[in-house]
Amino acid sequence: MPRRKSGPPSLGSLGALSAVGIAFVLALLFGFLIGRALDGWLGTSPLFLIVFFFIGLAAGVLNVIRTASAVTRDDRK
C-alpha cells in the first residue's frame, strides 16, 4: 500500500472543494425555489417547499460526497 504524502493539497483540489460549497448552497436554493413555485401554483402551502428542500439537500450532499471522493482519489495518485 503506497504511503500518503503529507504535503499540502494541490491548488486544483482546493478549487474543487471550494466550488462544492457553492454547489451545495445552489442545490438547496433551487430546491427551495422550485418547491415554493409549485406551492404557489397548486395552492399547497408548505408541502412541495419541504419536499423539494429535502431533495435539494440530498442532491447537495451527494455532490459533496462525489467531489470529495474524487479529490482524495486524485491526491493519492
Backbone hydrogen bonds in HBPLUS format (Angstrom, degrees):
<---DONOR---> <-ACCEPTOR-->    atom                        ^
c    i                          cat <-CA-CA->   ^        H-A-AA   ^      H-
h    n   atom  resd res      DA  || num        DHA   H-A  angle D-A-AA Bond
n    s   type  num  typ     dist DA aas  dist angle  dist       angle   num
A0013-SER N   A0010-SER O   3.15 MM   3  5.25 122.2  2.50  96.5 110.3     1
A0014-LEU N   A0010-SER O   3.18 MM   4  6.57 156.8  2.23 149.8 155.5     2
A0015-GLY N   A0011-LEU O   3.01 MM   4  6.25 153.9  2.08 146.6 153.9     3
A0016-ALA N   A0012-GLY O   2.97 MM   4  6.15 156.0  2.02 145.4 151.6     4
A0017-LEU N   A0013-SER O   2.98 MM   4  6.17 160.2  2.02 149.5 154.8     5
A0018-SER N   A0014-LEU O   2.99 MM   4  6.13 148.7  2.09 142.2 150.3     6
A0019-ALA N   A0015-GLY O   3.05 MM   4  6.20 147.6  2.16 141.4 149.9     7
A0020-VAL N   A0016-ALA O   3.17 MM   4  6.40 132.2  2.41 136.8 148.8     8
A0023-ALA N   A0019-ALA O   2.98 MM   4  6.25 160.3  2.02 149.2 155.0     9
A0024-PHE N   A0020-VAL O   2.83 MM   4  6.01 150.2  1.92 149.8 157.9    10
A0025-VAL N   A0021-GLY O   3.14 MM   4  6.36 163.7  2.16 147.4 150.5    11
A0026-LEU N   A0022-ILE O   2.96 MM   4  6.16 158.0  2.01 149.2 155.9    12
A0027-ALA N   A0023-ALA O   2.94 MM   4  6.09 151.0  2.03 143.5 150.5    13
A0028-LEU N   A0024-PHE O   3.16 MM   4  6.47 158.9  2.21 147.7 152.6    14
A0029-LEU N   A0025-VAL O   2.91 MM   4  6.12 159.8  1.95 148.9 155.1    15
A0030-PHE N   A0026-LEU O   2.84 MM   4  5.98 165.9  1.86 152.3 155.5    16
A0031-GLY N   A0027-ALA O   3.05 MM   4  6.14 160.1  2.09 143.8 149.6    17
A0032-PHE N   A0028-LEU O   2.93 MM   4  6.11 158.8  1.98 148.5 154.6    18
A0033-LEU N   A0029-LEU O   2.86 MM   4  6.09 165.6  1.88 153.7 157.5    19
A0034-ILE N   A0030-PHE O   2.89 MM   4  5.97 163.8  1.92 150.9 155.4    20
A0035-GLY N   A0031-GLY O   3.01 MM   4  6.05 162.7  2.04 144.6 149.9    21
A0036-ARG N   A0032-PHE O   2.87 MM   4  6.06 155.8  1.93 148.2 155.5    22
A0037-ALA N   A0033-LEU O   2.91 MM   4  6.05 157.9  1.96 145.8 151.7    23
A0038-LEU N   A0034-ILE O   2.94 MM   4  6.15 162.0  1.98 151.2 156.0    24
A0039-ASP N   A0035-GLY O   2.93 MM   4  6.09 155.4  1.99 145.0 152.1    25
A0040-GLY N   A0036-ARG O   2.96 MM   4  6.18 154.1  2.03 145.5 152.3    26
A0041-TRP N   A0037-ALA O   2.95 MM   4  6.13 151.9  2.03 146.2 154.1    27
A0042-LEU N   A0038-LEU O   2.83 MM   4  5.89 163.2  1.85 152.5 156.8    28
A0043-GLY N   A0039-ASP O   2.75 MM   4  5.27 129.9  2.00 134.4 144.9    29
A0050-ILE N   A0046-PRO O   3.08 MM   4  6.13 162.3  2.11 151.4 154.4    30
A0051-VAL N   A0047-LEU O   3.08 MM   4  6.36 167.3  2.10 151.3 155.2    31
A0052-PHE N   A0048-PHE O   2.85 MM   4  5.81 172.1  1.86 148.5 151.3    32
A0053-PHE N   A0049-LEU O   2.97 MM   4  5.90 139.8  2.14 135.5 146.6    33
A0054-PHE N   A0050-ILE O   3.12 MM   4  6.35 160.2  2.16 149.4 152.9    34
A0055-ILE N   A0051-VAL O   3.02 MM   4  6.33 143.8  2.15 141.1 152.2    35
A0056-GLY N   A0052-PHE O   2.90 MM   4  5.99 156.7  1.95 140.9 146.6    36
A0057-LEU N   A0053-PHE O   2.87 MM   4  6.14 147.4  1.98 142.0 152.0    37
A0058-ALA N   A0054-PHE O   2.94 MM   4  6.10 159.6  1.98 142.4 147.1    38
A0059-ALA N   A0055-ILE O   2.95 MM   4  6.19 156.9  2.01 146.3 152.9    39
A0060-GLY N   A0056-GLY O   2.89 MM   4  6.06 155.4  1.95 145.1 151.9    40
A0061-VAL N   A0057-LEU O   2.95 MM   4  6.19 160.8  1.99 152.6 157.3    41
A0062-LEU N   A0058-ALA O   2.94 MM   4  6.10 161.6  1.98 148.7 154.0    42
A0063-ASN N   A0059-ALA O   3.00 MM   4  6.16 154.0  2.07 144.2 151.1    43
A0064-VAL N   A0060-GLY O   3.00 MM   4  6.26 154.4  2.07 146.5 153.2    44
A0065-ILE N   A0061-VAL O   2.97 MM   4  6.23 163.1  2.00 153.3 157.3    45
A0066-ARG N   A0062-LEU O   2.94 MM   4  6.13 166.1  1.96 151.2 155.1    46
A0067-THR N   A0063-ASN O   2.96 MM   4  6.06 169.3  1.98 150.7 154.0    47
A0068-ALA N   A0064-VAL O   2.91 MM   4  5.93 163.5  1.93 150.0 155.3    48
A0069-SER N   A0065-ILE O   2.99 MM   4  6.06 158.1  2.04 146.3 152.2    49
A0070-ALA N   A0066-ARG O   3.00 MM   4  6.16 152.6  2.08 144.7 152.6    50
A0071-VAL N   A0067-THR O   2.89 MM   4  6.07 157.2  1.94 150.5 156.6    51
A0072-THR N   A0068-ALA O   3.00 MM   4  6.13 165.3  2.02 147.5 151.4    52
A0073-ARG N   A0069-SER O   2.96 MM   4  5.97 148.1  2.06 137.6 146.8    53
A0074-ASP N   A0070-ALA O   2.93 MM   4  6.12 153.9  1.99 143.3 150.1    54
A0075-ASP N   A0071-VAL O   2.90 MM   4  6.10 150.7  1.99 147.5 155.9    55
A0076-ARG N   A0072-THR O   3.13 MM   4  6.24 138.4  2.31 136.6 145.8    56
A0077-LYS N   A0074-ASP O   3.29 MM   3  5.42 142.9  2.43  98.3 108.2    57
